[in-house]
Amino acid sequence: MDSEASNDSIYCQKLTNAEFAQIQDYIQKNCGIRLPVTKKNMVEGRLRRRLKTLGMGSYSEYLSMVFEGEDHLAEQEKLSLIDVITTNKTDFFREPKHFSYMNDVLLPQLEAEGAGTKRCLNVWSSACSTGEEPYTIAMVLAEYFGVDGDFRVFASDISYSVLERAINGVYTEEKAQDIPLSLKKKYLMRSKSRNGLVRFKPEIREKVTFGRLNLMDNNYNLPVIMDMTFCRNVIIYFDTETQQNIINKICRYIMPGGNLFLGHSESVHGMNLPLEVIVPTIFRRK
Ligand SMILES: C[S@@+](CC[C@H](N)C(=O)[O-])C[C@H]1O[C@@H](n2cnc3c(N)ncnc32)[C@H](O)[C@@H]1O
């Protein structure tokens, strides 16, 4: 019988409730992400692919390796488990009103104070996924100040695998369709092998510094205080207490008068934060 079809193959197995609870607990404590029972099938499916890659035959074998192993491999695999569980959906110019507001209202104010010309303007993309958000920010800033303008984009994420892709700055032409043609012509180059891939030019890639940062950490150790921070489409996965803790920590790294952007379906209503709303999902640091 084909091994994929045999009864004890990974294709026929289900995560037990206890195994799912172990994953829920680890992910919530370490990444802040809540995994309701409705996500059990999703977790099962994603883990199944991981087990296949590792050549392992059962969830229980995998989970004892991850949670009972005390070696380097167990630590490495915990990071891969986080990679497997996180949802990384993102797009260039996602929620485009944020970038229009940034360009039309916030950048003129900052420029008037000398940011981008007399001093460095710093922006942080705090859950940057595969890089579409920080490169969008870099293009908006390059359009406003010129690519040699005095600005930097810091971009971080908990997942190493998305960061690796972001650092490369290579995307399919289909993905890059969300970038206006005039910007594509200026800031992207076609792959020499014409394989349907495009890459950001070095002058844009050099403006973005990537690093791993877990928003659950006590201290973020960022090198500068930001003029603007994007924390979009990530706190939606956290419970309210975690959301409030994280936004408070993020605020320590935003200048008074600086700005925070949240995703359009995220709310901080009723939380005790040093922020005032300017327009829905865009805030000013008090
Ligand atoms: C849905 S993507 C959002 C990407 C981008 N901000 C956007 O709005 O298009 C969410 C990202 O948050 C990251 N993430 C989840 N938990 C995190 C944590 N505790 N610290 C840092 N990043 C986290 C995930 O790895 C994922 O790349």
The ligand as an ORCA input file, in Angstrom:
! r2SCAN-3c Opt
* xyz 0 1
  C      -0.519     39.625      8.360
  S       1.183     40.075      8.442
  C       1.078     41.842      8.320
  C       2.154     42.420      7.437
  C       2.081     43.928      7.222
  N       2.226     44.652      8.458
  C       0.787     44.304      6.532
  O      -0.088     44.912      7.174
  O       0.623     44.002      5.359
  C       1.501     39.826     10.187
  C       2.982     39.677     10.507
  O       3.148     39.778     11.922
  C       4.206     38.927     12.304
  N       4.114     38.653     13.753
  C       3.237     37.851     14.413
  N       3.496     37.849     15.724
  C       4.551     38.684     15.909
  C       5.291     39.093     17.050
  N       4.999     38.634     18.274
  N       6.324     39.958     16.870
  C       6.641     40.418     15.633
  N       5.985     40.057     14.519
  C       4.946     39.204     14.654
  C       4.005     37.697     11.428
  O       5.182     36.924     11.313
  C       3.555     38.330     10.103
  O       4.627     38.488      9.219
*
